[in-house]
Amino acid sequence: MQWCAAAILAGCLCLQAVDAASSHADTDALLKQTRDLQVTDHRRSLQLLAQFNRRIASLTPEQQWHVRFMNAWEAQYASHYKKAEALYKDVIAH
């Protein structure tokens, strides 16, 4: 009976790991889509970037830096050059 419970627990843990990997891949794909939209559909990219900024704490460190880079790009695009420079320097430093 304990063996069965252990097997079920192991199966659940594997499913969580697969779900986390899938979620990570989905987020990476959405980050790429957001970056691509910055020059083709700027309004939509701003909406997606705002969503990422709201949930930045739940992203992996690599994904967080990707969002910070897109924030820097956005500041530059909006002609906020000093802000963009500071944001780019922070990304480069890390």
Secondary structure as GFF3:
##gff-version 3
##sequence-region A 1 94
A	DSSP	alpha_helix	2	40	.	.	.	ID=ss1
A	DSSP	alpha_helix	42	54	.	.	.	ID=ss2
A	DSSP	three_ten_helix	56	58	.	.	.	ID=ss3
A	DSSP	alpha_helix	61	77	.	.	.	ID=ss4
A	DSSP	alpha_helix	81	93	.	.	.	ID=ss5
###
